[in-house]
Amino acid sequence: MSDIGEIAAGMPHAQLYDESADRPIWQVGGKSFVFGRSPRPDAVDPATGELAARRRARLASRE
Protein backbone atom coordinates (compact mmCIF):
# COMPACT_ATOMS: atom_id res chain seq x y z
CA MET A 1 0.00 0.00 0.00
CA SER A 2 2.84 2.44 0.68
CA ASP A 3 3.99 2.19 -2.95
CA ILE A 4 0.47 2.94 -4.13
CA GLY A 5 0.29 5.95 -1.80
CA GLU A 6 3.56 7.29 -3.22
CA ILE A 7 2.29 6.97 -6.78
CA ALA A 8 -1.07 8.55 -5.92
CA ALA A 9 0.64 11.43 -4.11
CA GLY A 10 2.69 12.11 -7.24
CA MET A 11 -0.39 12.67 -9.39
CA PRO A 12 -1.23 16.32 -10.16
CA HIS A 13 -3.67 17.88 -7.65
CA ALA A 14 -4.03 14.62 -5.69
CA GLN A 15 -5.06 14.84 -2.06
CA LEU A 16 -5.32 12.20 0.64
CA TYR A 17 -8.95 12.37 1.71
CA ASP A 18 -8.71 10.86 5.22
CA GLU A 19 -5.20 10.29 6.49
CA SER A 20 -6.36 8.52 9.65
CA ALA A 21 -8.49 5.94 7.84
CA ASP A 22 -7.49 2.27 7.75
CA ARG A 23 -8.13 2.31 4.03
CA PRO A 24 -6.78 5.51 2.47
CA ILE A 25 -8.69 7.38 -0.23
CA TRP A 26 -6.90 9.58 -2.77
CA GLN A 27 -8.93 12.18 -4.60
CA VAL A 28 -8.58 14.78 -7.34
CA GLY A 29 -11.28 17.44 -7.50
CA GLY A 30 -13.42 15.56 -4.97
CA LYS A 31 -13.43 12.35 -7.03
CA SER A 32 -11.77 9.21 -5.69
CA PHE A 33 -9.25 7.54 -7.94
CA VAL A 34 -7.34 5.30 -5.49
CA PHE A 35 -8.89 3.71 -2.44
CA GLY A 36 -8.25 0.79 -0.17
CA ARG A 37 -10.88 -1.84 0.36
CA SER A 38 -11.61 -4.44 2.97
CA PRO A 39 -10.17 -7.92 2.42
CA ARG A 40 -12.18 -10.18 0.14
CA PRO A 41 -14.02 -13.02 1.87
CA ASP A 42 -12.24 -15.50 -0.42
CA ALA A 43 -8.81 -14.05 0.37
CA VAL A 44 -5.96 -16.43 1.08
CA ASP A 45 -3.97 -16.13 4.30
CA PRO A 46 -0.39 -15.53 3.09
CA ALA A 47 1.12 -17.22 6.15
CA THR A 48 -0.80 -20.50 5.86
CA GLY A 49 -2.12 -20.51 2.30
CA GLU A 50 -5.61 -21.25 3.67
CA LEU A 51 -8.79 -19.55 2.56
CA ALA A 52 -10.16 -16.85 4.84
CA ALA A 53 -12.62 -17.95 7.53
CA ARG A 54 -15.75 -16.60 5.79
CA ARG A 55 -14.94 -18.41 2.58
CA ARG A 56 -14.29 -21.68 4.41
CA ALA A 57 -17.63 -21.36 6.23
CA ARG A 58 -19.50 -20.69 2.99
CA LEU A 59 -17.87 -23.66 1.27
CA ALA A 60 -18.65 -25.92 4.23
CA SER A 61 -22.32 -24.90 4.13
CA ARG A 62 -22.56 -26.02 0.49
CA GLU A 63 -21.33 -29.55 1.18
Beta strands, then each sheet from edge to edge (+ up, - down):
strand 1: 15-16
strand 2: 25-28
strand 3: 31-35
sheet 1: 1+ 2- 3+
end
